[in-house]
Amino acid sequence: MINQRTAEEEAQFIKMTQTPIGKLISSLALPTIVSMLITSIYNMADTFFVARLGTSATGAVGVVFSLMAIIQAVGFTLGMGCGSLSSRLLGQGKRDEASEIGSTAFFTALLAGLLLTVFGLRYIEPFMHLLGATETIVPYAIDYAKYILYGAPIMCASFVLNNLLRAQGKAVMSMIGIGFGGLLNCVLDPIFIFNFNLGIAGAAIATVLSQLISFSILLYFAVFSGKSIVKISFANMSRSFDIYRRIITTGAPSFFRQSLASAATVVLNNSAAVYGDPAVAAMSVVTRITMFVFSFMLGFGQGFQPVVGYNYGAGKYKRVRESFWFTVKVGTIALGTMAVIGFIFAPQAIGLFRKEDLEVVAIGAFTLRAHCLGLPLIPFYTACNMTFQTTGESGKATVLALARQGLFFIPFVLILSNILGLRGIQISQACADYASCGVAIFFAMKFFKELKVKEESGEGDTDTSTYVVDEFAAD
C-alpha cells in the first residue's frame, strides 16, 4: 500500500530524486565517510595500543578480527537487507512496509547477537585456536574476545539502526552515533590498557563501552527523536516468514562478504602462523591499515546506496547510472592516490605499530605494498556490489561478495603459499582484487545494458509525486 506522504517525506523524496547527482551523493557520503574513517581509526587504535604489549598481543587482535567479522556478518546482513528494502519502499511511498521491515530486522539482530554471545563464550578456547591463534597468542586472544562477545547483541543491532538511518538519507544522524563512539574508544583505550593495568582486556572493554554509547545515540535518533520516517517498535515486528526471507535474501551478499572476510582472515592467520608470531602480527597490522583505506570507499558507497535505492524504486534509471559512474570516478581517484602514498611509505606505516620488531616491519611493508597494487580496482568492484544489492539483484551481488574473499583470495593463499611460501601469502589479496574486478565488469555490462533497455522503453520514471500533501504542493 502506498502511503500519503507528509511534507517532510515528500521533501526527502524530491531531494533524493531531483538533486544533482554529484551534490547529492557527496552530501550523503561525507557523514558516512567520516563515520567509517572514525570506526576504522578506533579499530586501528586497538592495534596501536595493544602493540605496546608485544608481538603476540598484536597477533591476537588480528585473530579476534575474524570473530568481529562474524558479528558484523550478522549485523550487516540484517542491516543492509532492511536498509536496501526500506530505501526502495520509501521511494515507492510505502512507509508502513518500510517500518515493518526495519522493526523486524532490529529485534532479530538483538536475538541473533545474544545467540552469538552464548555460543561464543561456551566454546571460546577452541574457537580461538580455530581462528588461527598460536599457543603464545591464545591467552591474549581469549582475554580480548570474551568482552567482544558480551557486546555482540548491541553491535548487531547498531548495524541495523545505522543502515535504517542512512536508507532514509539521514546520514548525519548515523555519523553522530558512530563517530562519537569511535572517538570515545580512542580515549578509553590507553586508560583501560595502561592506567587501569587491564592489558589487552582493557582494549576490548573500551571497545564494548564505546559500542554501547554508539548504540544508545543511534537508538535515540531512530526511535525516540521523532525524526525517523521508519518507525521501529515491537508492534511493527512481522510474524510473516516472507518478510524475514526478503530481509535475509537482500542482505545475503553482506553475509557472504563478511563471513568470507572472517574465513579469509582465518586462512591467512593459519597460513602466516607457520612463519611465527611476527608474520601473524604483520598481517594484523596490514589488515587494519588497508581497512582504513577501504573505509573511505565503503563510506562513499554507503552515501551512494540510498540514492540508487530511491531512484531505482522511483524508476529514474538514468540517475541510477549517473550515480554509479560518479561513485566509481571519485573512488578510483581517492583510492589510487592512497595506494601511491601507501606504497611509498609502507615501512613507516608498519613502524607506527611495531617498529621495535624489524621482522614485523619487513613482512608488513612488503604485504602492504602488494595490497596497494589492487586498491585502485576496489571502487568499481564495491560500486557494482552495492548497486546490485540495493536494486534487488541479489544473485549478482552474492556472487561478487563471494568472489573477492572466497572464490579467489582463499584459493590464492592456499595455492601461492605452497608455491612461493610467505611471498605467496603476501601477494594473494592483490591477485584476488584483479580477478574479482574482472567478474564485476562482466556483471556490470549486462546490468547496464538491461537498464538502458528499460530506460528507452519508457519503463519506470513513474511520477509518484502525486501523493504530495496539499500544503507542500501549494509551495
Steps between C-alpha positions, in 0.01 A plus 500: 500500500628847407474748786419865459823681572542766760667825394829381653488168317415668170786744542733207563370318191556806280848545647594139423356492148564852369816642662801490262678168545845631591365737762256243643745210534772724637268645765384153606844343472691752710337397830529129417866541402566675829315219684695227323836673543437552871393136536815393319713732713372353824561149365853614420525656846444157655788361292720803566468493878494121530820488292675663796435173687704289256492307172275218628243749628505674161435165333205439734323810369530359149361165613199656676439710187355180352253481789399861452449428129251227596308743722509754218376235256181458704456874556573596139268228365203632692609865474574506128197281431255729678681815383490407131135394520402809697659746258314342206172488695535865601569584136167332420320680784452187713589631845310237703672211322837665559419527873405133514827404331706721733335379820534134403869539420576690821354248745636207300848655524478522879403132524765386252768694688394338828536154344851592383586604857378174655661262251818705464571506874419132534764394246741794517833317535459251213349783299816711539714206387273456199539869412877455471641584843834343588566366851665830597218710352204304644504652855494852357230407247270356769539807723408723207224288344286434808414867544435543128250213525318675788440791263375292206124581543550879501752480215255306280210733583716809438564388143124486442436846647792646306374362169141605562604860563719503188221343291286805578779738398567593864871432485592778745310327780682179420833684502435651843419161653789308346747788519450581868549137600811473285665807650410382850675168433822679404490681836408196709753258346816632670312565824372142533814335361766694691347717775270222626766239414245274326723418203336369185171445687490876556498560124200269461313660793560845349366377166182354651429811711547718192268276301238532774515880480470489120201267528328732748542803274382313190202362693401851607509632142325198349232444766454786746588822316195496272723581200504154347255423218538128575328427832662226710283332759429147620143538371635548146706181515375258238394141559504425129773266377508689171623819671792314657573336166509836321730656759741207504496454122572868443766504769654168392785664303608679818486174693718321249736794469552532877499125566758447233703789640506304825583173324769673294657644815497154661674350197744793494581469871546122484720529191705783654533317834739257329746790483456599866332771705671785308326389178160484673561841659608651166185373328291645785658845458466497119135396529429799726678743270329377182165497679557866582557575130207281396276672754506813282352306209255320725385831646467660158309197378263518794419858399441374148269210593189690615521712183491185289221349712272805486553559127473136399179472703369814328600368156759772436754273334713772344578632848591147611759480222634850568532418871701188426758666275537802726576268792750294298682811374537666841590172670767408245671838531493485881616140544754534219657793684498311831657197330793707374557652845470160668745340258764769555471522878420134581792442744419818691129403521579156646759656730232710666372178657804273558821685416671303780462176301689534170364169375143624536593820313668312214215251452234767540659751260516251212143384570366855510669588171348193338156600630543851356528357149138386519346797682409706186271216388295498820267795412361333187457166676336662805264720295387195301438296813303778671299580186393139450411458867297821517308439176399146595756322280595286798634215287764717333578674829545166675738370235708817529495473878626143468760588239754727669552320833365153419522392140836668447684609815483175697610282204778748416630486859495120509651452154756781496623427853590148387679635192660822628486462877446821696527710181201313360292594806606862469391543137176301522269795574615699196450195277149455641419868439587475130303178453187626683506827304485296179181330623353839596563637149314205347194549723501879462488481120190282514329705772542836329394355167174385659461835675539685169228284344264592785585865461449505122172309526359766730472254788539664839539870576154485649372826641439396858483862608121484461496409867612846603302655783313817418715743695820371338343512153396857563864596550 
